[in-house]
Amino acid sequence: MLDPSADDGASDRTTVETTDCCRPADPRISRYFDQRMRILAAAGEMPEMVDVSRGLLELLDDVAQERPTLLELGAGSGALSVALLERGAARADGVDLSAESVATARRRADAAGVGSRANFMVGDGARVALDQHDWVVLDRVICCYADADQLLRNSIGAAAKRYAFSVPYARGWRGLVNWLEFIAEGLIDRLRGQPCPSYLHDIGMIERKLAGAGFRRLRHATLGRWYAAVWTR
């Protein structure tokens, strides 16, 4: 259950309720992003929205007409959720493994004037108990999980009307380049003492689960070596 009464102070972080259904996410991920957010915060900066997220945002360009309640798992620094709120989403709840990312997302929402309609919490999207929302969004987060099954099961079950996601390609030449890049980045991160694992998952597997839950693909796009799609029911 997401707690809308949580304040926006990084020093009093609330963690969403979890279940014991599966193994917790790799703790290296939260440590990596906590460190990154601390560095940016010390410089008075916030992460910019990346091109893949912009592409997924454009696939959700009817947000002003739909005015959905939104749940973003792996919300990071809140760039996508805040942009959707600015474009007309009724409310956004976000969950992320990184406490520093959550603190950044809260500051971003307040700075954009949408803080009263945003709630960001620390938690594992594969394990938190989720309320149902009109739209569920997973932008560049499925690739953080070695075993994505429980993340997909938990998040698909929370989507009432629409499910949107972006993932790196796992097959073809794009998949090969992504695989090589992930290996190289992993080696560099280990040398820096900040390992942050990434994984490639078959898009067909993800979309079969959505189809099995009664969704149909509404629109999709290739964004460089990434794939983004919006499914509806």
C-alpha positions as CSV (number, residue, x, y, z in Angstrom):
1,M,0.0,0.0,0.0
2,L,1.4,3.4,-0.9
3,D,1.3,6.0,1.8
4,P,0.3,9.4,0.4
5,S,1.0,11.1,3.7
6,A,4.8,10.7,3.5
7,D,6.7,14.0,3.6
8,D,9.4,15.0,1.1
9,G,12.4,14.9,3.5
10,A,15.2,12.5,2.6
11,S,15.9,12.0,6.3
12,D,12.5,10.4,7.1
13,R,12.1,7.9,4.3
14,T,9.2,5.5,4.4
15,T,9.4,2.1,2.8
16,V,6.4,0.5,1.2
17,E,5.0,-2.7,2.6
18,T,6.5,-5.8,1.1
19,T,5.6,-9.4,0.8
20,D,7.9,-12.5,1.1
21,C,6.9,-13.7,-2.4
22,C,10.4,-13.6,-3.9
23,R,14.0,-12.7,-3.3
24,P,14.8,-9.0,-2.9
25,A,16.4,-7.0,-5.7
26,D,20.2,-6.8,-5.9
27,P,21.3,-4.2,-3.3
28,R,24.1,-3.0,-5.6
29,I,21.5,-1.2,-7.7
30,S,20.3,1.0,-4.9
31,R,23.8,1.7,-3.7
32,Y,24.8,2.8,-7.3
33,F,21.9,5.2,-7.7
34,D,22.2,6.5,-4.2
35,Q,25.8,7.5,-4.9
36,R,24.9,9.1,-8.2
37,M,22.1,11.1,-6.8
38,R,24.3,12.3,-3.9
39,I,26.9,13.6,-6.4
40,L,24.2,15.5,-8.4
41,A,22.5,16.9,-5.3
42,A,25.9,18.2,-4.0
43,A,26.2,20.1,-7.4
44,G,22.6,21.4,-7.2
45,E,21.6,19.3,-10.2
46,M,19.0,16.7,-11.1
47,P,19.3,14.0,-13.8
48,E,17.9,15.0,-17.2
49,M,15.3,12.8,-18.9
50,V,17.1,10.5,-21.3
51,D,16.1,9.9,-24.9
52,V,14.5,6.5,-24.3
53,S,12.2,8.1,-21.6
54,R,11.3,10.9,-23.9
55,G,10.3,8.3,-26.5
56,L,8.1,6.5,-24.1
57,L,6.6,9.8,-23.0
58,E,5.6,10.5,-26.6
59,L,3.9,7.2,-26.8
60,L,1.8,8.4,-23.9
61,D,0.9,11.7,-25.5
62,D,-2.9,11.2,-24.8
63,V,-2.3,11.7,-21.1
64,A,-4.2,15.0,-21.1
65,Q,-7.3,13.3,-22.6
66,E,-7.2,10.3,-20.4
67,R,-6.1,12.0,-17.1
68,P,-5.1,8.7,-15.5
69,T,-3.9,7.7,-12.1
70,L,-0.3,6.6,-12.7
71,L,2.0,4.1,-11.0
72,E,5.7,4.1,-12.1
73,L,7.9,1.3,-10.8
74,G,11.6,2.1,-10.9
75,A,10.6,5.8,-11.0
76,G,14.2,6.9,-10.4
77,S,14.5,10.7,-10.1
78,G,10.9,11.2,-11.2
79,A,11.5,12.8,-14.5
80,L,8.9,10.7,-16.4
81,S,6.3,10.7,-13.7
82,V,6.6,14.5,-13.2
83,A,6.4,15.1,-17.0
84,L,3.2,13.0,-17.2
85,L,1.7,15.0,-14.3
86,E,2.6,18.2,-16.0
87,R,0.9,17.0,-19.2
88,G,-2.3,16.0,-17.4
89,A,-2.1,12.8,-15.3
90,A,-4.4,13.0,-12.3
91,R,-2.0,11.6,-9.8
92,A,1.3,9.7,-9.8
93,D,2.7,7.2,-7.3
94,G,6.3,6.1,-7.8
95,V,8.4,3.3,-6.3
96,D,12.2,3.0,-6.5
97,L,14.9,1.0,-4.8
98,S,17.1,4.0,-4.3
99,A,16.3,6.3,-1.3
100,E,18.3,9.1,-2.8
101,S,16.4,8.8,-6.1
102,V,13.1,9.0,-4.2
103,A,14.3,12.1,-2.4
104,T,15.3,13.7,-5.8
105,A,11.9,12.7,-7.3
106,R,10.1,14.5,-4.4
107,R,12.2,17.6,-4.9
108,R,11.6,17.5,-8.7
109,A,7.8,17.2,-8.2
110,D,7.7,20.1,-5.8
111,A,9.9,22.3,-8.1
112,A,7.5,21.6,-11.0
113,G,4.4,22.5,-8.8
114,V,2.9,19.0,-8.9
115,G,4.1,17.8,-5.5
116,S,0.5,17.7,-4.1
117,R,-0.3,15.1,-6.8
118,A,2.8,13.0,-6.5
119,N,3.9,10.3,-4.0
120,F,7.3,8.7,-4.2
121,M,8.3,5.8,-2.0
122,V,11.3,3.5,-1.4
123,G,10.6,-0.2,-2.3
124,D,11.1,-3.1,-4.6
125,G,8.6,-3.1,-7.5
126,A,8.6,-6.9,-7.6
127,R,7.7,-7.2,-3.9
128,V,5.6,-4.2,-2.8
129,A,1.9,-4.6,-2.3
130,L,0.4,-2.3,-5.0
131,D,-3.0,-0.6,-5.3
132,Q,-4.4,-0.7,-8.8
133,H,-3.8,2.4,-11.0
134,D,-5.1,3.3,-14.5
135,W,-1.7,3.3,-16.0
136,V,1.4,1.4,-14.9
137,V,4.8,2.4,-16.3
138,L,8.2,0.6,-16.2
139,D,10.8,2.8,-17.9
140,R,14.3,1.2,-18.2
141,V,13.7,-0.9,-15.0
142,I,12.9,-4.5,-16.2
143,C,16.6,-4.7,-17.2
144,C,17.6,-4.2,-13.5
145,Y,16.2,-7.6,-12.5
146,A,17.9,-10.9,-13.2
147,D,14.6,-12.7,-12.9
148,A,11.9,-10.4,-14.2
149,D,8.9,-12.8,-13.7
150,Q,7.8,-11.6,-10.3
151,L,8.3,-7.9,-11.3
152,L,6.1,-8.4,-14.3
153,R,3.4,-10.4,-12.4
154,N,3.2,-7.8,-9.7
155,S,3.2,-4.8,-12.0
156,I,0.8,-6.2,-14.6
157,G,-1.7,-7.0,-11.8
158,A,-1.7,-3.3,-10.8
159,A,-2.6,-2.0,-14.3
160,A,-6.3,-1.4,-14.8
161,K,-6.2,0.2,-18.3
162,R,-2.7,0.5,-19.6
163,Y,0.8,-0.9,-19.2
164,A,3.8,0.9,-20.7
165,F,7.4,-0.2,-20.7
166,S,10.9,0.3,-22.2
167,V,13.6,-2.4,-22.4
168,P,16.9,-2.8,-24.3
169,Y,16.7,-5.2,-27.2
170,A,17.9,-8.7,-26.4
171,R,18.0,-10.2,-29.9
172,G,19.4,-9.3,-33.3
173,W,22.2,-6.9,-33.9
174,R,20.8,-4.5,-31.3
175,G,20.8,-7.2,-28.7
176,L,24.4,-8.2,-29.5
177,V,25.5,-4.6,-29.1
178,N,23.6,-4.2,-25.9
179,W,25.1,-7.4,-24.5
180,L,28.6,-6.2,-25.3
181,E,27.9,-2.8,-23.8
182,F,26.5,-4.2,-20.6
183,I,29.6,-6.4,-20.2
184,A,31.9,-3.4,-20.7
185,E,29.9,-1.1,-18.4
186,G,29.8,-3.9,-15.8
187,L,33.6,-4.2,-15.9
188,I,34.1,-0.4,-15.6
189,D,31.6,-0.2,-12.7
190,R,33.5,-3.0,-10.9
191,L,36.8,-1.2,-11.3
192,R,35.2,2.0,-9.9
193,G,33.9,0.0,-7.0
194,Q,30.2,0.8,-8.0
195,P,28.9,-2.4,-9.6
196,C,25.3,-2.1,-11.0
197,P,24.2,-5.2,-12.9
198,S,22.0,-5.0,-16.0
199,Y,20.1,-7.8,-17.7
200,L,18.6,-8.4,-21.1
201,H,15.1,-10.0,-21.3
202,D,13.3,-11.3,-24.3
203,I,10.6,-8.8,-25.5
204,G,8.4,-11.6,-26.7
205,M,8.3,-13.1,-23.2
206,I,7.2,-9.7,-21.7
207,E,4.5,-9.2,-24.3
208,R,3.2,-12.8,-24.0
209,K,2.6,-12.1,-20.3
210,L,0.7,-8.9,-21.2
211,A,-1.4,-10.7,-23.8
212,G,-2.2,-13.5,-21.4
213,A,-3.5,-10.9,-18.9
214,G,-5.9,-9.5,-21.5
215,F,-3.9,-6.6,-22.9
216,R,-3.3,-5.7,-26.5
217,R,-0.5,-3.6,-28.0
218,L,-1.7,-0.1,-28.7
219,R,1.6,1.4,-30.0
220,H,5.3,0.8,-30.0
221,A,8.6,2.2,-31.1
222,T,12.3,1.4,-31.6
223,L,14.4,4.0,-29.8
224,G,17.9,3.3,-30.9
225,R,18.8,0.0,-29.2
226,W,15.8,0.1,-27.0
227,Y,12.1,-0.9,-27.5
228,A,9.2,0.9,-26.0
229,A,5.5,-0.1,-26.1
230,V,2.1,0.8,-24.7
231,W,-0.4,-2.0,-24.1
232,T,-4.1,-1.4,-23.3
233,R,-7.3,-3.2,-22.4
